[in-house]
């Protein structure tokens, strides 16, 4: 079994971290101020699944990031610990260590440590609500004998390791181990197993990587995303794309409060531009798009084949195909029913069942 973490007989906390990476995968980037260790990863796994991280103790990181769904939640958009409905779909944490930017549209979040602060401290919509009483939440861990041992092992040089910064570092360390690279596609491409992918999936792969489909331009590289960084590469400029979902006023507007990159730049040309998500394990991460507005992979394929989405009536009416901000790569393309089925089969070949069930990534 190919894993992103160390073997079950984990080395001592002071031992150097050893990546066990799938074939074809580079070493992930790790910030100098948050080096990996087995003890830190184990602490992060405990915190990730612990609802005591939320103010009212009802919600953990794992509430919106379920392992069996490739660390998504199956909802159009999540619901925070106090009932706030979030505007954007819970992104998969598959291979999150290889991303160069985080969340759907923030161009400034370049590390998992920075990203973790968003669900912890966001005011509206409120998710975990740590800001409601940060000291009390930290004390929940400091007063727990098991966590006393876990924090001491993870941060042996700290007189008092019970801080938000240390919690964030442990969470980021655990998430960096969530590496998926044992799908049928990986076995076919990287391990030489000619029987791993069905003929339909192989046809879909050829179409995906062709100039007819052009899917690979945005869903590029080992992680099927233009957001990529490894230990040996520097990240390129943040990439955000408009794929023609909406066009509310014929000038490119997206629904209020969900304008994508525009919310950070104020540039009207950035309306509806979002980060390109990974396609790994995409078959188990429905619903799709930044707002969870598409239920199936077949619906997604139809959307791209049409060159965007037209909504005939209602408050979201508009022709996304004519959105002036839409990527030039999203254009109408003739796909037969067999082509569409083949593309879905290819996307399904990116499912890594071992990743979805490995106990190292599950609750302690």
C-alpha positions, 0 to 999 in steps of 0.5 A: 500500500502506498502512503504519504505517511511513515509506517505503522511503527512510527519512528521516535519524534526526534527522528527525521521525517521520511516520506513514503511517496507513490511512484511519480510524486515529488516530495511536498513543500514543507515550511522551514518553521513547521518541519514534519515529525511523526509525533506532530502528525499524530497530534494533528490527526487527533485535533483534526477529529476532535470537536472540542476545537469548536467553541460549542464542541459540536464540530471538528475539521473532519465534520466538513472533511470526511475521509470516505468522501476524499475529505469533503462532506457531500453537501452543496455548501457546509454548515458551521458550528452555529448554523451559518451556511457557508457560501462555498463547497468544502474542498477535497484535502486530497494531496493538499500538500502539493497546492500552492494556494488555498481555499477557492479564491483567496490569492494570499493563502499559500500555506496550510498553516495560513489556511487553517486560521480561516475555519478556526477564526472566521466571523461570518460565516462562522465555522469553528468559532475559536475566536469566541473564547480562544483561551478556553478552547486551548485549555480543553486540550491542555487539561486532557492527559492524553493531549498533554502527552501528545503535545509534549511529544510533538513539541518537546522543546516548548515549556508550554506547547498549548498555543493556537500556533502549535495546534495549527502546525500540528493540523497542517502536518497531518494534512500534508500526509494526506497523499493519494496516488494509488488509483487505477490511473496511477497503477496504469501510468506509473506502475505499468499495470496495463489492466488497471484502467478499462477501455472506456477509461483509456478512451476518456483519458485520451480525450481528456488530454487532447486538444479536443477536450482541453481538460488538461490545460487547467487540470494539469500535472500529477495533481490535476490542478494548476495550483501546485508546489513541491519541495523542488519547485517554486509556485507560479502565479496564482491561477483562477479561472471563470468556467461560465457558471453564471452571468447575472447581468450580461456583464459577468456578475456572479451571485452576491457574496460569491464573486470569487477572486473579485472579492479580493481584487475588486477588478470586475474582470475577476468576477467568477474566477476560482481556483482550479480544484484537483480531480483526484478522487473526484468521483466521491466528492459530489456535488461539484463546482464552488457552490455545489450546484452540480450533482453529478460528473455527467452534469459537469461534462455536459456543462463543459461540452456546452461551453458554460451554463445557461439558466433560463429563469429565476434569480440566477438567470443568465447565459454563462456561455456568454460571460465576458470573463469566461476562460477561452478554454471553456468552449462548446465541443461536440461530444458523443454519448460515448465520449461523455461516458468515457470521460466519466469513466476516466474521472472514476479511474482517479479514485484511490480506494486505499486512501479513502479507507486507510486508518492512518488518515481516519479518527484515532 
